Amino acid sequence: MAVYTDISETQLASFLADYDLGALLSYKGIAEGVENSNFLLRTEAGTFILTLYEKRVNRADLPFFVGLMEHLAERGISCPLPVHTKAGEALGELAGRPGAIFTFLEGMWTRRPTADHCRAVGAAMAGMHAAARDFGLRRENGLSLGDWRPLFESCGDRVDEIEPGLAAAIDEDLSYLEVNWPADLPAGIIHADLFPDNVFFLAGELSGLIDFYFACNDLLAYDLAIGLCAWCFEPDGSFNVTKGRGLIEGYAGVRPLSASEVAALPILCRGASMRFMLTRLYDWLNVPEGSFVTKKDPREYLRKLRFHRAVASAAEYGFDLERVTQ
């Protein structure tokens, strides 16, 4: 469950008094998400999402996250729009947690992505990158290359519990990434977590993007690499080139990629797999059973890391260089 902080009807009614949303009709917890507590609200003014930000979210980052969603919505990106209080504030306090109310986004995430889904996601990602270019706030990526080795080392001597020899293999991969990671590619604000459960579809069309709580400033093509990892592998672990081509061409149709970005994609994908494998590895080894954090098996991204390690060029992801580069 993604309801870590319980709230009473009395507490919620008091919180809503600061908004011009009418009386509370009903509310219930939403059983998805792993970082925050989320509730579906129905008031006289309509349907909304209430988010309470839990301890794993830095309060200092909240103006960036909330402001970014407002900025994107104003520029035509379909995403939840923060609802302001009567005093004009987008953030409040409820049950000892920072909280915000957002407009309700119609749609559902797809459990079985197709190439058409991937193409739509690529286009939406590039549109988001373009819309965020003039956003005035900045947030460094808290899980960038420089954070991966400390995260790995914090797992201690238990890494080989996942698989014998894994610690040495991770150390070798990290050394390679640290030496070869690109630094001169186009950068801007990225979503950094655009997994299938953060993209909604309605009647076969992409209806919006959600969960911007890893958004940050980083390499734009790194976001595309995360997308290839999240959307283009089959349940058996194989990479689907047709889905990869759809994601890439959808993205490049909005924002053409430079030749240097295309050349860097294999290492960016390798890094994206490392990032998600390490966060899952840390939680798998360190988070007690029954805690608020949902643990995911790190071996899924270990398999993806090994796939990307063997990729010789971006063509193996479905790139048609003449069609996607500027």
N, C-alpha and C positions, 0 to 999 in steps of 0.2 A: 504494500500500500504506500502511496505517496501522501499520506496524511500523518505527519510526525508530530504536529501540534494540534491538539483538539481544541475546538472552540464551542462555546455555548450560544444558544439563540440570543440570550441577553447581551453577551459580548458583541456578537455580530450586529445586532440591531443598533447598539451604541456606536459602533464603528461606522455603520451606514448613515447615521444621522449627519455626518459631515458631508455626505454626497446628496445630489439632487436626483436620486434614483427611485424615490417613492418607498413604499413599505416593502419589507422582506416577505416573500411568499413561500420560498422553500430554499434549502441548500443541502448539498451532500458532497462528501469527499470524492475525489477523482483518483482512481487506483492506477495511475500511470505517472511516470517520472520518478527520478531517484534523488533529486537535489532538494526540492522544496515541497511544502504542503500546498495542495491545490483543491479548490472547492468550486463546484458549479452553483452559481447563485441565480435565483429567479426573483425579480422584484417587479414592482408595478411598471418600471421603465423597460423591462426586457430581461434577457439572459446575459450573464457575465461570468467571468472567471476571476476568483479571488486567489491570489498567490501570497503565501507567507514564506519569507525567505529564511531558510534554516542556517545552521552554524557553518556549513561548508561554503556558504556564499559570503564573500567579504562585503560588509555594509558600504564600504567606501566605493565599491564598484557599482552600486545600484543606480546612481544618477546616469552612469554611462549606459547601462542596459535599458533602463526605462526611456531615457532620452533617445537612444538609437531606434527603438521601436516606434516612437512617435515621429522621429525624423523620416524613417522609411515609409511609414503609412502616409505621411504628407506627400511623399513623392511617388505614390501609386503602388508601392509594394504591399501585397496583401499579407498583413501580419496583425497580431493583437494590438489594439490601440489603447494606451493608458487612459483611464477615466480620471478626470481631475475632481478634486473636492470643490465645495462651494468657495473655498479660499484659493483655489487654483493650484493645489498641491497634487502631485502624482503619487507620492509615497506617504504612508501613515504608519501607525503602530497598532497591533492587535495581538493580544495574548503574549506580550513580551517579544514579539517578532516584528520586524519591518514588514509591511504589507502593501499590496497594490491591487487595484481592480482593473481588469482589462475587458475590452469588448469580446464577445463570443465569436469564434471563427467556425463557420460551418464546414463540415467535411470529416473524413476519417483517413488515417494513414493506411497504406497498403502493405499487407503481409507478403505479397508475392509481386515484387516489382517487375515490370516488363520493360522492354527497350523504349517504348513510348513514355512510360513513367520517367525513365532515366533522362530522356531528351528534355522533358518538361522541367525536371529538376535542374539540369545544366543551365537552361535558359533562365530559370528563376534565380539561381545562384549568381550568374553574371549580372542580371538585373539588380540584385541586391548590392553587389560590389559597386556598380555604377552609381546607384542611388546614395550610397554611403560616402561617396568621395568628398562631399562638402560638409560632413558631420564634424562639429567643432570639438568634440571630446576625443580623448585618446586613452586606450587601455592596452598595456603590454600583455602579450600572451604569457599567462602563468604556467603554461605547460609546453614551453618551447624547447629547442635543442638543449639549451644550457640547464634545463630542469630535469632532463631525462636521467643523467647519470646519478645525481643525488637521489632521485626517486628509486632507481635500481639499487643503489647502495643501502637505502633505508629498508630494503627487504631482507638485509642481513644474509645469513648463511642458509636460508631456507629455500632459496630459489630452485635448487635441484630436486626439491620435493615434487615440483610440477613435472620435471623430466630430467633424468640424469644428464649432466653436461650442459644444462641450459645456461647456467651462470657464465661459463666461459664463452658460450656462443653470443650471449647478449653483450658481454664486454667487448668482444671482437666487432660486433655490429656497431656498437656505440662509437668505438674508435674510428671506424670507417666514416660514419655519419659526421662526427666532429671534424674530421679533416676535409670532407668533401661537400658539406652542406652549402648550397648556394646562398650568396648574400646580396647579389646585385639585381635581383628580379623585381618586377613591378610589385608594389606593396599597397596595402590599404586595409580597410576593415573587412574581416572575414567572419563567417558564422562559426566555423571551427567545430561544429557538431551536427552537421546537416544529415543525420541518419533518417531512415524511413519513418520513424515515429515522430519526427519533427517536421514532416511535410504532409499536408492534408490534400486530399482529392475529393471532388464532388462531381458526380455524374461523369466520371472519366477525365475531368479537367483538374489541373492543380488549382486549389482554392486558397492556399496560403502557407506561410512558414511560421513556425513557433519556436519557443525555447532558445532565446538568444543569450543564455547565461554563460556561454563560453566565448562569445563574440569578443574580438580583440583586433589589434593591428598586427598584421603579419603578411607573408607573401600570398598574393592572390591565388597563384597556382597551387599552393599548399591546400587551400580549401577544395580545389578540384581533386587533388590527390586523396583527401579524406573522403570525398564523394565516391571516387572509384573504389575505395576500400569498402565503403558502407553499402553501396548499391549494386555492385557488379559481380559479386561472388555468389555462386549457387550454394544450396545447403550441403552439397557434397564437397565443398571447398574449391571447386574449379572456378576459374575466371571466365565470365561470359563476355566475349569480345563484342558481340552485338550490342549488349547493354553498355559496354564501355564506349563504343562508337557513338551510341545515342547520347550519352552524357556529355561527351566531348563536343560533338557537333552542336548540341543544344547550347552549350556554354559559348562556343566559338562563334555561333551565329549572332550572339549579342555582343561579345567582346572577343575579337580575334586574339589568339595567343602569339607571343613572340617566339622566334626560333629558339631562343635561349630557354624559355619556359618549357617548350616541348622537350628539349634535350634534357632538362632537369627533372622531368616528371618521374622517371624510375626511382631516383633517390628521394624525391618528395613522397612518393608512395611508400617507399621503404621506411621513411621517417614517420609517416602517419601511422603505419602499422605498429611501429615501435612505441609511439606515444600511447595508443590505446591498449596495446599489450601490457605496457608497464603499469598503467593506472589500474587495469584489471588485476594484474599480478599483485600489486600492493594490497588492494582490497581483499583479494582471495586469501592472502597470507596473514593479514593484520586485522581485518574487521571481524569481530566476534559474531557468531551465529545469533540471530535474533535482533541484530542492530538495525538502525534505520537505513543503512546503505545496502542496496541490492547488489550482491556480488555476481559478477559475470565471469565465465570461464576464460582465462587469458589464452588458452590454447587456440581459440578461434583466430585471434590476431597473430599468434605465433605462426600458424599455417600461412596466413596472408603475408607475413614478413618474409617467410621462406620463398613464397612465390615471387615477390617483388625483387628479392635478392638475385634471382636468376634471370630477370628481364634485361635484355640487351639494349632495347630501344623502345621509345614510346609507341612505335608501330604495333607492338604486341598488345597494347591497350585498345587498339582500334583506330589509331590516328591515321588520317589521310592528310599528310603534311601540306599538300597544296590547298586543301579546303579550310584548314583551321588556323593557319598562320597568317600574320599580317606582313 
